[in-house]
Amino acid sequence: MDVTPLEETSRLAVAHCPGLLISTSARPSNRTITRPHLARILRALVVRPFGTQPLGKYSVGVAKGSGTSHDRGRRYINASPPAVAPEESFRRSVDIRLEPPCVPKQNLVFLKTHKTASSTILNILYRYGEAHNLTFALPYYDHLGYPQRFKAEYVKHFTKTHRGTFNILCNHMRFYHPEVKKVVPNDTFYFSIVRDPVWLAESSFAYYRFHSPAFSHAKSLDEFVAFPERHYRGLEPNNHYARNVMWFDFGHDNNMEDVPGYVDAVLAQLDRIFDLVLVAEYFDESLILLKEALCWDLEDVAYFKLNTRSNDSVLPLSASSVERLRAWNHLDWRLYRHYNASLWRRISSYGAQRMESDVARLKALSHRLASRCLKSSFPGRVWDPGFMPHSSGKAKIQGYVLKVNLSNDDLELCQRMVLPEKQYLTYLQRKQLISRVTDTKHGGEGGEGRREMVPKMAAAP
């Protein structure tokens, strides 16, 4: 293989690492490393020569004694504290070797469960998919046939000739795997999110207060949960919001009793389908695990909290109500405990210190973006109808006001980060329609389409 002329940094690396080849190839072989990636490695070594330093997508294992450090295709540099001068120790003991790079996953199914911080995940997926010109499996209106079990025909523009051609399926649906498989490719990554059913019920009561008959018959959540059988009729429309709504969203009978073996069988089935289930109470940790599983960058999962309620609409619950809600939503409680335990096993495998560091980096990034974009980092009342979140029941849903005089690039990013899900969905539906019309006129398929600006937000009052 031809070796490129070496710059000063390259000469330094080769002097310390005999046999290292420098290649300009965009796809490094098992024995070569491209010069831009070498520069990143050297910077990491200069800044932090001993310990663990994340470097990005191409994977580098550096020997420490007889072992190497690898982590699912991610790059880390490990070295023992030197007994001699750092340069001599590095020359003697460090062996850089390459592994195939991890490839970002772009075929995704996100089961968007209700009242679980799923709107924030949806915004992340919308932004990522739009930035990478991916095709969304969008609904005709605002959901994919919910509360009916999902059917492929609920996806706009789905036909038998379009089987498996959509990249991202992420809007509200009641999960049904046989039909979902018709829409997305075979290598699709499946994930979802769960929340403690106690606080999910509190949020649902506020949001679906007048939508679910079971809730509307009660003056308060405490009253409802004290004697739920007085208010709840299992087959009455929209009453699934009042009991085991996550279990329902995952496609199962929310009124089922916990007969021996039933829940365990369902959870085992879900484990075979879903690659990862996030937990709302550990949102940042969940996003770090998601980023790692998808081989995405940290910037891809930066976020502002969306669809949040004002503090004065969040009601306190008595200890007795908490216990009753867990008993009433026993299927959701089993589901939550299962995936909460799964999440913490994953965090343990990821490494507590590494997780703490990455969560801090994510929070710092989101804080920098808030300083760059927002008039106030705290959500509040929004008056611009183009950016006003949808509210329901007694829930007062808040949004964000952007700073004035943002640059065009900042405006494009910041608007998308605060755009409520209904408005973002309408925008994507229109954009994909324009792309399809353009493709048809040119006799092509899957064109990138024209990137549009979302509607401008009114200046802060």
C-alpha positions in Angstrom: 0.0 0.0 0.0 1.2 3.5 -0.8 2.1 5.6 2.2 1.5 9.4 2.1 4.2 11.9 3.0 4.2 12.3 6.8 3.6 15.6 8.5 5.2 16.4 11.8 2.4 14.7 13.8 2.6 11.7 11.6 6.4 11.4 12.1 5.9 11.6 15.8 3.3 8.8 15.8 5.4 6.6 13.6 8.5 7.2 15.7 6.6 6.0 18.8 4.6 3.3 16.9 6.9 1.3 14.6 4.9 -0.3 11.7 2.0 2.2 11.8 0.9 3.0 8.2 -0.7 6.3 7.3 -3.3 6.1 4.5 -5.5 8.6 2.7 -8.1 6.0 2.1 -11.6 6.9 3.3 -12.1 3.3 4.4 -9.0 2.3 6.5 -7.9 -1.3 6.4 -7.1 -3.4 9.4 -3.5 -2.1 9.4 -3.9 1.5 8.4 -5.3 4.7 9.8 -6.3 7.8 7.9 -4.4 11.0 8.7 -7.4 13.0 10.0 -8.2 10.2 12.4 -4.5 10.0 13.5 -4.6 13.7 14.3 -7.6 13.1 16.5 -5.8 10.3 18.3 -2.7 12.4 18.9 -4.7 15.3 20.3 -6.4 12.9 22.7 -3.0 11.5 23.7 -1.5 14.9 24.3 -4.5 16.1 26.3 -5.0 12.9 28.2 -2.2 10.4 27.6 -3.2 8.1 30.5 -6.8 6.8 31.2 -9.7 6.6 28.9 -10.5 9.2 26.2 -13.4 8.8 23.7 -12.4 9.7 20.2 -15.4 9.2 17.9 -16.6 6.6 15.5 -13.5 4.8 14.2 -12.4 2.3 16.7 -8.9 2.2 18.1 -7.7 -0.3 20.7 -4.5 0.5 22.5 -2.8 -2.4 24.2 -2.4 -2.2 28.0 -0.1 -5.1 28.9 -1.4 -8.1 27.0 -5.0 -6.9 26.7 -6.8 -4.3 24.6 -9.7 -2.1 25.3 -12.7 -2.2 23.0 -16.3 -1.1 23.4 -18.6 -2.1 20.6 -16.6 -0.4 17.9 -16.1 2.8 19.8 -12.5 4.2 20.2 -10.9 4.5 23.6 -7.2 4.9 24.5 -6.0 3.2 27.6 -2.4 3.3 28.9 -0.7 2.4 32.2 1.0 5.2 34.2 4.6 5.3 33.0 7.5 4.0 35.0 9.9 5.9 32.7 9.6 9.0 30.6 6.1 9.3 28.9 7.6 9.2 25.4 9.7 6.2 26.1 6.8 4.4 27.9 4.5 5.1 25.0 7.1 3.9 22.4 7.7 0.7 24.3 4.2 -0.4 25.4 1.5 1.1 23.2 0.3 -0.7 20.1 -2.4 1.0 18.0 -4.6 -1.4 16.1 -7.8 -0.7 14.2 -11.2 -2.3 14.2 -14.0 -1.8 11.6 -15.9 1.5 12.3 -19.4 1.3 13.7 -22.0 2.4 11.2 -24.7 4.8 12.4 -28.1 3.1 12.4 -30.7 4.9 10.4 -33.6 2.4 10.2 -35.6 2.9 13.4 -38.9 2.1 15.0 -39.7 4.1 18.1 -42.8 3.1 19.9 -44.0 6.4 21.2 -45.8 5.7 24.4 -48.1 8.2 26.1 -47.0 10.7 28.7 -43.4 9.3 29.0 -41.3 12.2 27.7 -41.7 10.6 24.2 -42.3 14.0 22.5 -38.7 15.0 23.2 -37.5 11.7 21.7 -39.7 12.3 18.7 -38.1 15.7 18.2 -34.7 14.2 18.2 -35.7 11.6 15.6 -37.4 14.3 13.4 -34.3 16.4 13.4 -31.9 13.5 12.8 -34.1 12.1 10.0 -34.5 15.4 8.3 -30.7 16.2 8.6 -29.9 12.9 6.9 -32.7 12.9 4.3 -34.3 9.8 5.7 -37.9 8.8 4.9 -40.4 8.8 7.6 -43.4 6.5 7.8 -45.9 9.3 8.6 -49.6 9.1 9.4 -52.3 10.6 7.4 -53.2 12.9 10.3 -51.6 12.9 13.7 -51.4 9.2 14.7 -51.0 5.8 13.1 -54.5 4.4 13.6 -54.4 4.7 17.4 -56.0 3.2 19.5 -56.4 0.4 16.9 -53.5 -2.0 16.5 -51.1 -0.7 13.9 -51.6 -1.7 10.3 -49.1 -0.9 7.5 -52.0 0.8 5.6 -52.1 3.5 8.2 -48.8 4.9 6.8 -49.3 7.6 4.2 -48.0 6.5 0.8 -47.4 2.9 1.9 -48.2 0.4 -0.9 -47.1 -3.2 -1.5 -44.3 -1.9 -3.7 -43.0 0.3 -0.8 -42.6 -2.6 1.7 -39.6 -2.1 3.9 -38.6 1.2 2.3 -39.3 3.6 5.2 -36.4 4.5 7.5 -38.1 5.9 10.6 -41.5 4.9 12.1 -42.0 7.0 15.3 -45.5 8.4 15.6 -48.2 7.3 18.1 -49.4 3.8 17.4 -50.5 0.7 19.2 -47.7 -1.7 18.5 -48.3 -4.8 16.3 -45.1 -6.3 15.1 -46.4 -8.3 12.1 -47.6 -5.1 10.4 -44.7 -2.9 11.5 -42.3 -5.3 9.8 -44.0 -4.6 6.5 -43.0 -1.0 6.6 -39.4 -0.9 7.7 -36.2 -2.9 6.6 -35.2 -6.1 8.3 -32.2 -4.5 10.0 -34.4 -1.9 11.8 -33.5 -1.0 15.4 -36.6 -1.1 17.7 -36.8 1.0 20.9 -39.3 2.7 23.2 -39.6 4.5 26.6 -41.4 3.7 29.8 -42.2 5.8 32.9 -43.2 5.1 36.5 -46.9 4.4 36.2 -47.7 6.4 39.2 -46.6 9.7 37.7 -47.7 8.6 34.3 -51.2 8.3 35.7 -50.9 11.7 37.3 -50.0 13.2 34.0 -52.7 11.2 32.1 -55.4 12.4 34.5 -54.5 16.0 33.9 -54.2 15.6 30.1 -57.1 13.2 29.4 -59.3 14.5 32.2 -62.2 15.1 29.8 -61.2 12.6 27.2 -61.4 9.3 29.2 -64.9 8.6 30.7 -63.2 6.9 33.7 -61.3 10.1 34.6 -64.2 12.4 33.8 -66.4 10.7 36.4 -64.0 11.5 39.2 -63.3 14.8 40.8 -59.7 14.1 41.5 -57.1 11.4 40.9 -57.2 10.5 44.6 -60.9 10.0 44.3 -60.5 7.9 41.2 -57.9 5.6 42.6 -59.6 5.1 45.9 -62.4 3.3 44.2 -61.5 2.9 40.5 -64.1 0.2 39.8 -66.8 2.8 40.4 -65.5 4.9 37.5 -63.8 2.5 35.1 -65.5 0.4 32.4 -62.8 -1.6 30.6 -64.4 -1.7 27.1 -65.6 1.9 27.1 -63.7 4.0 24.4 -60.7 5.9 25.6 -60.6 4.3 29.0 -57.3 2.6 28.2 -55.7 6.0 29.3 -57.0 5.2 32.8 -55.3 1.8 33.3 -52.1 0.2 32.1 -51.8 2.5 29.1 -48.1 1.5 28.4 -49.1 -2.2 28.3 -51.9 -1.1 25.9 -49.4 0.9 23.7 -47.1 -2.1 23.5 -50.1 -4.0 21.9 -51.4 -6.0 24.8 -54.6 -6.3 26.8 -54.6 -3.6 29.5 -57.4 -5.3 31.4 -55.7 -8.7 31.6 -55.2 -10.1 35.1 -51.7 -11.1 36.2 -52.3 -14.8 35.7 -49.3 -17.1 36.3 -46.7 -16.9 33.5 -48.7 -14.3 31.4 -46.6 -11.2 32.2 -43.3 -13.1 32.0 -44.2 -14.4 28.5 -45.1 -11.0 27.2 -41.9 -9.4 28.6 -39.8 -12.2 27.0 -41.6 -11.5 23.7 -40.9 -7.8 23.9 -37.3 -8.4 24.8 -36.9 -10.3 21.5 -38.3 -7.4 19.5 -37.0 -4.3 21.2 -33.3 -3.6 21.2 -33.5 -0.9 23.9 -36.2 0.5 26.2 -35.5 3.9 27.7 -36.7 5.0 31.2 -38.1 8.6 31.6 -36.8 9.0 35.1 -33.2 8.5 33.8 -33.7 10.3 30.6 -30.1 11.5 30.1 -28.6 8.1 30.9 -31.1 6.6 28.5 -30.1 9.0 25.7 -26.4 8.1 26.2 -27.2 4.4 25.8 -29.3 5.2 22.8 -26.5 7.2 21.2 -24.1 4.4 21.8 -26.4 1.7 20.4 -27.1 3.8 17.3 -23.5 4.9 16.8 -24.6 8.5 16.7 -22.8 11.6 17.9 -23.6 13.4 21.1 -24.9 16.4 19.1 -27.6 14.1 17.6 -29.3 13.5 21.0 -29.1 17.1 22.3 -32.5 18.3 23.3 -34.8 20.7 25.0 -37.6 19.2 27.1 -40.9 19.4 25.1 -44.5 19.0 25.9 -43.9 19.7 29.6 -46.6 21.0 32.0 -46.4 24.0 34.2 -45.6 23.3 37.8 -49.0 24.5 39.0 -50.8 21.8 37.0 -48.8 19.0 38.6 -50.7 17.6 41.6 -49.1 16.0 44.7 -50.2 12.5 45.6 -50.6 10.8 49.0 -48.6 7.7 49.9 -51.7 5.7 49.9 -52.6 6.9 46.4 -49.2 6.0 45.1 -49.6 2.4 46.3 -53.1 2.1 44.9 -52.0 3.5 41.5 -49.2 0.9 41.3 -51.7 -1.9 42.2 -54.3 -0.6 39.7 -51.7 -0.3 37.0 -50.1 -3.6 37.9 -49.2 -4.5 34.3 -47.5 -1.2 33.7 -45.7 -1.6 37.1 -44.3 -4.9 36.0 -43.3 -3.5 32.6 -41.6 -0.5 34.2 -39.7 -2.6 36.8 -38.5 -5.0 34.1 -37.1 -2.2 31.9 -35.8 -0.1 34.7 -33.7 -3.1 35.9 -32.6 -3.7 32.2 -31.5 -0.1 31.9 -29.3 -0.3 35.1 -27.7 -3.5 33.8 -26.8 -1.7 30.7 -25.5 1.3 32.6 -23.3 -1.0 34.7 -21.9 -2.6 31.6 -21.3 0.9 30.1 -19.4 2.0 33.2 -20.6 4.3 36.0 -17.8 6.8 35.6 -18.0 6.8 31.9 -21.8 7.3 32.1 -21.4 10.2 34.6 -18.9 11.9 32.3 -21.1 11.5 29.2 -24.2 12.7 30.9 -22.3 15.8 32.1 -21.2 16.4 28.5 -24.8 16.0 27.2 -26.1 18.4 29.8 -23.4 20.9 29.1 -24.2 20.7 25.4 -27.9 21.2 25.9 -27.1 24.2 28.2 -24.9 25.8 25.5 -27.7 25.3 23.0 -30.2 26.9 25.3 -27.9 29.9 25.9 -27.5 30.2 22.1 -31.2 29.7 21.2 -33.6 30.6 24.0 -34.7 33.8 25.6 -35.2 31.8 28.7 -34.0 28.2 29.3 -37.2 27.5 31.3 -40.3 26.6 29.2 -43.2 29.0 29.5 -46.3 30.4 27.7 -45.9 30.8 24.0 -48.2 33.1 22.0 -47.1 32.4 18.4 -49.6 29.8 17.1 -46.9 28.3 14.8 -44.9 27.3 17.9 -47.7 26.9 20.5 -47.8 23.3 21.9 -51.2 21.5 22.0 -52.8 21.5 25.4 -55.6 19.2 26.6 -57.7 18.9 29.8 -56.2 20.8 32.7 -52.7 20.3 31.5 -50.9 23.6 30.7 -48.3 22.6 28.1 -45.4 25.0 27.8 -43.0 25.9 25.0 -40.0 28.2 24.4 -39.4 31.6 23.0 -36.3 32.1 20.8 -33.9 34.9 21.0 -34.2 37.6 18.3 -31.6 38.3 15.6 -30.4 34.7 15.4 -28.2 33.9 12.4 -29.9 31.8 9.6 -28.0 28.7 10.7 -28.9 29.2 14.4 -32.5 30.0 13.5 -32.8 26.8 11.5 -31.4 24.6 14.3 -33.2 26.5 17.2 -36.6 26.5 15.5 -36.4 22.7 15.0 -35.4 22.1 18.6 -38.5 23.9 20.0 -41.0 23.0 17.3 -44.0 21.2 18.9 -44.7 17.7 17.5 -47.9 18.6 15.7 -46.4 21.5 13.8 -43.2 19.5 13.0 -45.3 16.6 11.8 -47.3 18.9 9.5 -44.1 20.4 8.2 -42.6 16.9 7.5 -45.8 15.7 5.8 -45.7 18.7 3.5 -42.0 18.3 2.8 -42.2 14.6 2.0 -45.2 15.3 -0.3 -43.1 18.0 -2.2 -40.2 15.5 -2.4 -42.5 12.8 -3.9 -43.9 15.2 -6.4 -40.4 16.3 -7.4 -39.2 12.7 -7.7 -42.2 11.8 -9.9 -41.6 14.7 -12.2 -37.9 13.7 -12.6 -38.7 10.0 -12.8 -36.6 9.2 -9.8 -37.0 7.7 -6.3 -35.8 8.8 -3.0 -34.4 12.2 -3.9 -33.1 14.4 -1.1 -35.8 16.9 -1.5 -35.6 20.6 -0.9 -34.7 21.7 2.6 -37.1 24.3 3.9 -37.2 26.7 6.8 -39.9 26.1 9.3 -42.3 29.0 9.8 -40.6 32.0 11.5 -41.3 32.4 15.1 -42.6 35.8 16.2 -40.2 38.0 18.2 -40.4 37.8 21.9 -42.9 40.3 23.4 
